[in-house]
């Protein structure tokens, strides 16, 4: 397959797909000058302006990029490198986080000056750099860098409003600092739950409990994140994007009651639409937008379960578990992870071992049902279909048929319905109630 990466700059990509599905990307570009030397000098950063001459077997490094590599420093190739192509601002931040490099002072100044030019870059190029950043190391540090460089108003314009907006206890941060903390904790949690993590090296109580309660699901988590909503972007990046936007509507919904408590009614539902709109603006796929929408819309449900267990000592019921995954589907797994990160990002060092254990127990219960008992609680086998139901009850096609089937399905998930006869009896009772009302 061939695709044009940048028509203006005459760059393209060839994608070679092997029989086993593995893909190799080959990028091609014409010289941006009369020769290779001029081309290298016109690139983004000196560490990316090093070439190897296959004929002479020598390195071409006109801008001392090798020295910058050794010093772990990102330096622009020229004073106009960032203004020539403002998406390079995002690339610099991403590479600094990925390689643990520092961005040189003059380059940082140029990045700040060029930030306002970012909207001139296509949404797709902005998106691709942003999602690589979110999928890579230290997304919280990357977002902090974008904030300090003045990039957020031009890239993610809904986010600057989060800064400085206070919240009531148990929150210990304002909304923006909380959001960054959630990103950091989410990365840590995913690291602990990744295959190959050495649990023997755990010396932190909270990490140890995480490993103990849900560490056995590492293979399932790996399989979950191996799924793709889009061939060019990872599910991990979509989850971090949702985490970035999970509280985006808190400033707009902030109220203070008579007791002085700050509340944010419906921030989850409203925030889901804001996040979806930003996803559409970046030309994400419909599947990506829908996943992000679900994560933001339902992110408070995990906390409801945790509070019930932590305060009232009540575990999630089979009905609640069924409804949770009925409404969220595969996003339910993402919501468990975000919920854990959200809790840590809310309470920070004030989080007690008991509350963390309660959250992990909720996570374990939800994941056990989703991955180990799906036929019992999540997706019980169908006992009868719509045609059979209409025939048995003398019904015409309509909404009531779907409602009755859902009632039966929920009855199966809660353990009340085990066979066809019980399903029909429940449907008759439900039909009588609906007719009488």
N, C-alpha and C positions, 0 to 999 in steps of 0.2 A: 504494500500500500504506500501511496505517496500523499503527503499533505504539505500545503504551503504554511510555513510558520510565520513569516513576516514578508508580505508582498513588497512593502516599501524597501526593505533591506535585502530582498532577493535571497531569502533563506528558506530551505525546505527540509523535510524529514522523510526518510524512507524507513518503513517499518517492515522488518523481515520476521515472519512468523514461522517457527519451526513446527514439525509434525506433532510434537508434544505440547504445543501451545506457547512455548517460551518465545518471547518477542525481543528482538534486538533493534535498537534505534540508531540510525545513522543520519546525522545532521550535515547538511551541505550549505555552504555559503560562498558567494563570490568575494573577491578581495574588496575591501572598503578603501582602496587606494590604488596607487600604481603598482605596488608590489607587496610582498609579505611584510616587510618592515613597516610600511604605512598601515597595513591592515592591523598588525599587532598594536600599534600606537593608538588606533581608533577603537580599541576594545574597552570593556568596562573597567576591570581592575588588573593591576600588574600581575597578580598571581594567575590570571587567566590569559596573560599575554606572552606566554612562553611557547615556542614551537620547536619541533624536532625535524631537522632536515634528514630525510631518509637517504639521500644520496651521499652526503658527507658525514652522516652519523654525528652531527653536532647540534647543540642547543642554540636556539636564537632567542635571546633575552634582552631586547633593547631597553627595557624600562626597569631592569634589576628586580624582576618579579621573584627570582630565586632567593634573593636576600629577604624580601618581604615574607616569603614562605617560611624561611628559617626563623624570622622574628615573629611569626604568627600575626601578621599585620595585613589588613585590607586597605589598599591605597588605590585611588582612582588613577586611570591612565593619563587623564588630562583634566584641566580645569572645567571643561565642558562635558565630560563623560556622563555626568548625572543629568544635566539639562538636555543633552542629546537624546537620551532614552531614560526617562524617569523611573521606569520599572526596575532599573538597576538599584534604586534605593532599597527595594524589597529584597533583591538578591543579595545585597551587601549584608543586610540584617540577618537573612537566612544563613548565609555562609559563615558569618561570625558566630552564630549559635551552633551550627553544625560542627565547625572545626575548632571552636573555642579560640577564635582569633579576636583581635582588637581592631576597631576601625580607626584609622589615622585621623588626627584632628582636622586637617584641611578637608579631608573627604567628608567628615561629619558635617562641616560647615556647608559644603556643597550640597549635601543631601537635604539639609534644612531649607536651603534656598530653592532647590528644585522640587520640593514636596508639592507645591501648589500646581505643578505641571502634570501631576499624576493622572488627573481625569482625562488628559489628552491621549493617554494610553488606552488601548482597547480593553474592555472589561475582561475578555478572555485571558489576556496576558497578565493583568492584575491578579485575576483569580488563580492562575496556575502558580504564580510565585507565592501567593498567600497560602494556598493549600499545601504546597511543599513545606512552607514554614510551619504550618500547624501540624503536619505529619512528622516533622523532624524533631530534633532535640530542643529542649528548653523553649517551648512555645510561649510560656509566661514571660521569659526574658526578652523574647522577640517582640511581644506586644508592648512591653515596657519601653523598648528601644523606639518603636514606632510612635509611642506617645511622646517621648522626649524629643524626637526629631520633628514633631509637628505633622506627622503623616496621617494620623487617624481621621481628621476631618475630611480628607480627600480620598481615603480608601474605605473606611468604615464609619460613615458620618453619624451613625446613631450612637456610637460609643462614647464620645467625649462628654455627653450629658451625664454619664454615670459617675464621673469624678466628683468627689466631695459630697455626695448625697448620703447622709447618715442613715443608720438603721438601728433599731432597738435590739437589746440583748435577746437571744444569745449571740447575735452578730457582734464581732469585735472590729470589723473594718467597714469603711464606706463601700458603696456598691462596686466601684471600679477596683479597689484593692481586693475586695472579696473575689471578683471575677478572675483577677490574675492569680490569686491564691488557689482557686478551683482548678485552673489550668495546670498549675504546678503539681497539685496533689493528684490530679487525674493522670498526668504523665508518670508519677511515682507508682501509683496503683497498677497501671498497665505494665510497668516494668517488673513489678513483683509477680504479676500474674502471667508473665510471658514464659514460654517454654525455655528451659535451660537456666532459669533463675536458681541460684544456689541458696536454698532456705537455711542451710547451716551457717551462713554468714550473717544472718539476721540478728542485729543487736538492738533493735528498736521494738518496744512493746507493741505498738500499734501495727507495725509491719508483721511482727510475729503472729498476732491475732488474725490479721488478714490472711496470712499463709495457712494458718491452722483451720480457719473456717471455710475458706473457698479456694484454697490453693489447689485442691484436687481437680478443679475445672480448667486447668491451664490448657489442656488439649482442646477443649470445647471453645475456650476464648480464642485460641489461635485459629480454629476453623471459622469462627464467627467473623474475625477480622480479615480472613483470607477472602471472604466474599466481597464482591465489588458492585457498587451501585453505578459505577462508570469505569470504563477500562483505563482511563487516564488519571483517575484520582482514587485515593484510598478511603475506605469506610472510616478509618481512624481519623483522617482529616475532617470528615463530615461531623464526627462526634465532637472534635475539638471546636469546630465552628459553632455547633449548637451550644457547647459549654460557654463559648465567648458571648453568645447572645441569650443565654438562658434567663438573665435578669434585665434584659434590655429595656423593658417597659416599666421597671420599678420607678424611675423618676416621674413618669407621666401618671402613675397610679398612686403616688405617695399621699397618704392621709395621716393625720394625727388625731387619735381619739381623746376623750375627756381626761383619761388617765395619763396622757402623754405618750402612749404607745404608738409607734409608727407602724402603719399597715400598708400593704400593697395589693389590694383586692384585684383579682383577675389579671395580674401582671403576666401570669403564665400563658393564658389564652391570647391576650393581646400581643404578648411578646412573640408567640408562635407566628403570627401574621407578619410582624416586622422582620423576623428572621427569614421567613419564606420570601418576602419581597426582596430582601437583600440577596438571597440566593438566586432569585430570578434575574436581578440586575447583573449578577455575575455569569448569567447563562449556564447555571448548573442544570443538570438533567432533572426531569420531573421526579425520578426516584430519589435523587439526593435531596431535593427540596422537601419532598414528603417525609423523608426520614428526619430531617432537621426540624420540620414543623412538629412532628410527633414528639420528639425528644423535648423540645422547649415547652410544648403545650402540657405535657404530662409529668414534668419534672418534680412537681410537688407531691405526687402520689406516694413516692418512696418515703418521703418524710412523714406522711400520715401513718404509714405502716410502722415506722420506727418509733414514733411518739406513742402509738398504741401499745407497742411492746415494752418500751422503756418506762413509760409512766403507768399504764394500766395493766401491764403484764399479759397482754392478749396478742397472740400470734395472728398473722393474716389468715383469714378463713379461706376455705376452698373456693367459696363464691368470690371473694375479693381477689384471689389469685387468678381465677378464671377471667374475671372482668378486666383485670389489669392487662393480661396478655391478649385478651380479645380486642382491646382498644389500641394496644401498642404493637402487637406482633413481635417481629425480630427486634424492633427498637426497644423492647422491654429489657433486653440484655444491656443495651447502651445506657438505659435509664438507671439500672442498678449501679453501674460504674460511676455515672455522673452523680447519683445520689450519695455515694460514699465520698466522692471528692468534694461535693457541695457541703456535706456535713463537716468535713475537716476544714474547708475553707471558710465556714461560718464561725466555728468555735475556736479554731486554732489551738493554742496551748490550754484553753479552758475546757476542752473536750475531755470528759472523764472516761476511764476505762470501761465503766458500766454502759455508758451511752454508745461507745464505739462497738462494744460487744453486741449490744442490741441491734445496731445497724447491720453488723456482719451476720447476725442470725437471720434477719429479714432477707438479706442478700442470699444467704444459703438456702433458705426456704423457697424463695422465688426461683432460684437457679435449679434446685433439685426438681421442682415441679416441671420446669421448662425442659430440662435436658434428660431427666431420669424418669419422670412420670407423665409424659405428654399425653398418653392415651387416657389417663385417669382424670387429669385436671385441666389440661390446656386444650386438647383437641380430641375429645372422646369420639369413638366411631359412631357413624350415623345409624340410628335404629330404624328410621323410616324417612322417605323423602317427601317433597311437597305434593306430588301426585297421589301418593298413598294416603297422606293426611287429608287431602281434599276428598278422596274417595270414601274414606272411613267416616268422616264427619259431615259429608255432604256440603262442602264449601266450594265457592267459586274462587278463581284466582284473585289475589289481592294482597294487601299489606298484612292482613291478619294471619295469612299462611306463614309468612316469614317470621312474624312475631311469635307464633306458636312453636315453630321449629327452634327458635332461639331459646324459648322457655324450656323446651325439652333438653336442648344441649346444655343449658346451665344446670338443669336438674341432674343430668348425668355427671357433670363436673363436680357437683356438690355431694354426689353419692346417693341422692334420693331416687334416681331412676336407673334401673339396671336392665330392663328388658322392654320389648315392644309394647306389651300390654300396659305396663306402668306409664310408658310414654303417652299412649293414647288416652289413658285415664287423666293424666295431668293436663293434656291438651283440652279434653272435654271440660274439666273444671275451670281452666283459664278462659275458655270460650264462653262459658256461662257467666263468669264474672264480668267479662268485657261487654256482653250483651245486656246485662242488668245495669251496668253503669252508663 
